């Protein structure tokens, strides 16, 4: 029993460390959590699953959790010591959303964490708040929909303005659902059938996407780096929404392609794979840290027709003017479409930040369009559901740059054209999570243009 208890405390110590890095130091949860899981590979699958769920769940429901804590604590969360605040948050998540963890164990482990970190004087406070919430949790309810789905009020209201009440509620609810990991097969390395066999032999649940020759829903695996298919470069983590960029680009063999904001490189790798060893994909990003992510994926996948380069997309590059058959401008954005995978986005983005991003996107577009040769394609995309970054900027391209939209209706998987929330004839598609055939996919916007000759 002691060994089991020690393991539980160790797991919670790891969770506390990740939450502290994310919430108090501004680190990105997907990076810090992955680093922690890699460091503690010796833990068994159940322990790593617990760490992942509590970490991500605490961030997903944090606004709601804080409201609950503030209801039952005289000291409000904003005024608490950071470590105590994180201990309470992760513990309240367990009390409200994890039936298999006994409430008494949650309270006891929280007190032990506080004591371990030299907060002996606050152990009674921690215990009292958690035991009160445990007793009262059946009566806890949230009338405000933004709080019910743990979304900042300003963000929820903006979605309502853009998409209406009913659609907004579906979007917000979808971000709290458990989803599989989507991976794309690098078909120049192995067939999808070979990849499926390998994944299933190693105990992963792998379901191919109907209508796609390369997408697989992956779940039930221990950790990704332990799968042969990943280590050999046969698969790349990439959501279906993101993979549509490569499908809509539809590159011809021998094409020259420039991806101006490429890290970590999923779209660039997809396009290089589609070129079947011909042509060239140059994958750029702002810093060496970001291009290192691209290079790591290049080394793993073994593609030879792709290279990474550090370049600021706002700075013109005369050597590429009129050279690219396709320019991919998947630009820095608010990330509102991927909150389901990166819940800390909700707490980083502001209304002022949205306006700055919309302006940055136009600054980049005003530079990179010149790289497209006459008759070539410019693809502007974002992983957000904000109209200001999406439809409005696509309209800005039409009005200010020498490009015409490309009808993408026939390039989409069967059925998608009937559910689109943007004009396919005008070269646009807006994927909304929780809506239509892309219910379980990331929110994403893609617009395709052809440069006038």
N, C-alpha and C positions, 0 to 999 in steps of 0.2 A: 504493500500500500504506500509506504514511504517513497519507494522508487517511482510509482505512478504520480504521486503528488509533486515530487521534484521535477518530473518531466513536464507536468502542467505548468509549474512556475517558470521553467526554462522557456517553454513555448510563449508564455505571456511576456516574459522579458524581451524576447525577440520582437514580438508585436509592438511592445512599448517603444523599443528602439527605432523601429520603422516609423511609427506614428510621430515620434519626436522629430525625426529628420524631416518628415513631410510637413507637419503642421507648425513646427516652431522654427525650422531652418530653411523652409522653402524648397526642399528637394522634391523630385518627381516620384510619385508612388511606384510607378511601374519599374523604374530603374532601381530604387532602393529595395523594394520587395524582391525583385529578381536577384539582386546581389545577396540578400539575406538567405534566400532559399538555396542559392549556389554555395554559400559559405557553410550552411548547415545540412549538407547533403546526407550526412549520417543519420539524420532523423528519418523515421519511417514515413510512409506515404500519408497515413492518417494525421500525423503531427504537422506535416507541411500543409496538408489541406486545411487543418484548423487554423494555422497561422495565416494562410491566404484569406480564408473566409472572414476571420475576425478583423484583419487589417482592412480589407476592401469594404467589408460591411460597415465598419465604423465610419469610414470616409463617405460611403454612399448615404448613410442615414445621419450624418453628423448634425445637420441643422435641427432635425427632429430630436436627436439625442440631447442636444444642448437645451432645447425647450423643455424636455422632461427633467433634466438636472436642475434647471433654473426654477422649475415649479416646486421642487422638493428640497432645495438647498437655500439657506439664507445667504450664502456667498455665491454670487452668480459666476458662471463659467468664465466670463471675461476678466474677472478679478482674481481667479484662482492661480496658484502656482502652476506653471506649464505641465510639469510632470504629473501632478495630482489631477489636473484636468484631463490629461490623456488616459490615466488609469481609470478615471470615472467613465470617460467616453467608451473605452473598449469594454468595460464591464457592463455598462448599461446596454450596449449592443447585444452582449451575450444574454442578459436578462430578458430582453424583449424579443429576440429573434432566434435564439438557439435553445430549443426545448430539451435537447439531449444533455445539456450542461446543467447540473443541479444549481439552483440559485445559491444555496449555501456554499458550494464550491467557488462560485464566482466571487462572492463576498469575501471569503477567506483568502483566496489568492490575491485579490486586490489589496487587502490589508498587508499581506506579506510583501507585496511589491513596494508599498509605501514605506514599510519598515526597512526593507533592504536598501532603499535609496535615502535612508536617514531622516525620514519624515515620521518619526515615532509619535510626535505630538499630534499628528493629523490622522492617525489610524482610526480613532473613534469617529472622527468626522466622515471618513471614507466609508466605514462600516455602517454608520447611521444612515447616510444618504442612500446607499445601495439597498439596505434592508427595507427602508421605507418604499423605495421604488418597486422592490420585489413584492411587497404586500399590496401595493396600489395598482400594479401594472394592468390588471384586468379592466380598470376603469379609465385607462388612458385612451384618448381619442383625439383626432385632429380634424377640425372642420375646414380649416384653410387648406385648399388643394396644394398650394406651394409647399406648405409644411408637411402635408401628408406624403408628398413624394420627395421631400427634402431637397427642394430647389430654391435658390435665392428668389425672393419675391419679384425683384426687378426683372430677372431672367424669365420667370414664368409669365409675367405680364407681357413681356415682349413677344414671347411665343404666341400668346393669346391674340395679340395684335396682328401677328403674321399669319397664324394658322387657325384661329378660332378656339373656343373652349374645348370642344369634344376632341379635336385632333391633338391639342396640347396635352390633355390628360393622358391620351394614349402614348404620346411621345415620352412624357415624364414617367409613366408606369413602366415603359419598356426598358428604361435605363436601370431599373432595379431588378430586372430578371436575370437569371443565370443563363449564360450563352456558351456555346462551344467555342473552341479556338478554331478559327478558319485558317486553313493553309492552302497554298497554291502549289501545284506540282510543277517542278521544272522539267518539262517534257523532253528537253534535249538531254537530260541526264538519265531519266527512267520513265517508263510508261506509268499511267495512273494505276493500272492493274498490279504492276510490280510493287508500287508504293503501298497500295492498299494491303497487299499480302504481307509486306514487311511490317506495317503498323499493327496489323491484327495479330501477327505472330508474337509481337512484343507486348501484347495485352491491351493495346489502345483500342478504343471504339472509334472507328473511322467510317463516316457515311458520305459517299460522293453526292454532290449537288446535281439534281436532275437538270438536264439541259446544258451542263457545263462539262468540258473535257478535262478540267484541271483543278476544280475546287473541291475540298474535302472538309467536312465538319469533324473536328478531332476532340475527343473527350476521354476521360478515364485513364489518362496516362499519368505516370509518376512525375517526371519532369522532362521537358522538351529535349534538353541536351543529352538525355539518355536514350533517345530514339535513333536508330541507325539511319532512318530516312532523313532526319535533320542533320546529323553529323556528316553524312555523305553529300549533302547539298541537294537532295532530291525534292525537298519541300521548303517553302518560305512562308513564314507567318504573314498573312495578308487577308484583310476582310474582303468579302465579295464586292462591296461598294468600291473599295480602292482598286480592285482588279479590273473593274469596268473601264478605268482609264486606258489600260492596255488594249482592251477589246475595242473601244471606240476609236483609239488611235489607228488601229488596223494597219500597222506598218508593212511595207513591202520589203522583201529581202534586199539587202544592200543599202537600206536607208541610213541617213545620218540623223541622229536624234540627240537633242540637248535637253536634259532635265535640270532646271535651274535651281530648284530647292529640293534636293533628292533624298536626304537622309530620312530613314536608315537604308533606303535603296530598293524597297519592294517594287515600285513601279518601273524603275530602271532595269532591274533584274528581269522583270516580266517582259519588257520590250526587247531586251537582249536575247532572251529565250525565244521570243517570237521571230527574231531575225535569223535563227538557226545558224549562228556562227558567222554571219555576214555583217556588213555595215559596221556602225559604231554607235554606241551610246555613251555620251559623256555625262556623268552624274556629279553635279556640283552642290556644294553647300558652303555656308558662311565661315565655318571654323574647322580646324584640324580635328577637333573632338568629334564633330558631326561626320566629316568624311572618313574618320576612322571606323565609324559604325558601318558605313558603306563598304569600306575595304574588308572589314571582317566578313561581311556577307559574300563579297566577291570571292574571297579566298576559300570560303566553305563551298560555294556553288561551282567554282571552277570555270566560269564563263570567261572567254578570252576577248570578246568583242565589246567590252565595257571598261571604262576607266573612271576613277574618281579624281576630283580636283577642287581645291579650295578657291571659292570666288564669291564675292559680294554681288548679289543679283541686281543691286541698284547701280552698280558701276558698269558702264558699257564696255564691251569687248569687241573691238573692230575686227578681229580675226574671224569671228563667227557671223558677221553680218551677211545675210542672204545665203547662208550655208546649210541651214538645217531643213531637212524634209519635215521634221516634226519638232516643235518645242513644247515640252511639258512644263506648265506653270502651275504646279500644285503648291500654292503659296502659304506662308504663315497665316494662320487664321485663329479664330476664337476656340475652335475645337468642340463646339456645342454638339456636334453629331456623334462624338465618341465618349461622351460622359459615362456611358455604360461600361467602358473599359478603363477610363481614367477619371475616376470621380473627383479627384482633386481639382480638375478644371473648373468646377463650380465655384470654388473658393478663390481662384486666381483671377478670373475674368471680371471686368467692370464695364459699366456703360461707356466710360471714357476710353477704356482699352479697345472697345469695339470700333469706335470712330478712328482711333489711331491705326488699327489694323486695316480698315477699309482704305485709308489714305496710303498706307504702305503698299498694299496690293496694287493700287493704281500706279504708284511710283515704279514698282518693279515691272508692271506690264508696259509702261511707257518706254522702258529700256529693252526688254527682252523680245518684243514683237519684231524688232529689226533683224533678229537672227533667223527668222523664217524666210525661206526663199519664196519667190513668187510661185503661187500654186501650192505651197506647202501648208501644213496645219499648225495652228496654235490651239492647245488644249488648256483651258483655265479650269482649275478644280480646287475645292476646299473640303475639309471634313467638318463642315458646320451646317446649321440649318437657319442661319441668319440671312434674311433677304438682302440686307445692306452689303454684305460681303459677296453675295451670290448673284441673284438676278440683277441687282442694280449695277454691279461691276461688269456683268456680261453685257448689259445695255450700254455701259460706258465704252466698252471695247467696240461695239457696233457703231457708236456715234463718233468716236474719236480716232479710230485706227483703220487701216485699209484692209479690213477683213469682212467676210460674209459668213453667216452661220451655215453649218452643214447639217442636213437632215440626217438624224441618227436613228430613225425609227426602225430600219431593217437591221441595225447592228446590235439591237438588244435581244436578250433571251426572250423566248416566247411568253407572252402574257404581260410582260412588263409595260409594254406600250399602252395597255388599257388602263393602267393605274398611275400613270405619271402625273406629278404635280407641277410639271413645267412643260414647255412646248418642245416636243421632240423635233418637229419640223424646223424649229428655230435653233436646233442644235443644243438643247438644254435638257437636263434631267436633274430633279431634286429628289433624293432618296430620304424619306423620313422614317426613322426607327419607330417600330410599332404600327406602321401603316402599310397596307397593301402587300404585295408579294415579297417585299423586302423587310417584313416585320421584324426579323431577327438579325438584321444587318446594321452596320453603322450608318449614321446620317451622313450624307455626302452630296455634293453638288458638282456637276461636270457640264462644261460648255465647250463645244467644238466649233472652230472657225477655220476658214480657208483664206489664205492671202490672195488678194486680187493680183492678176497678172498684168 
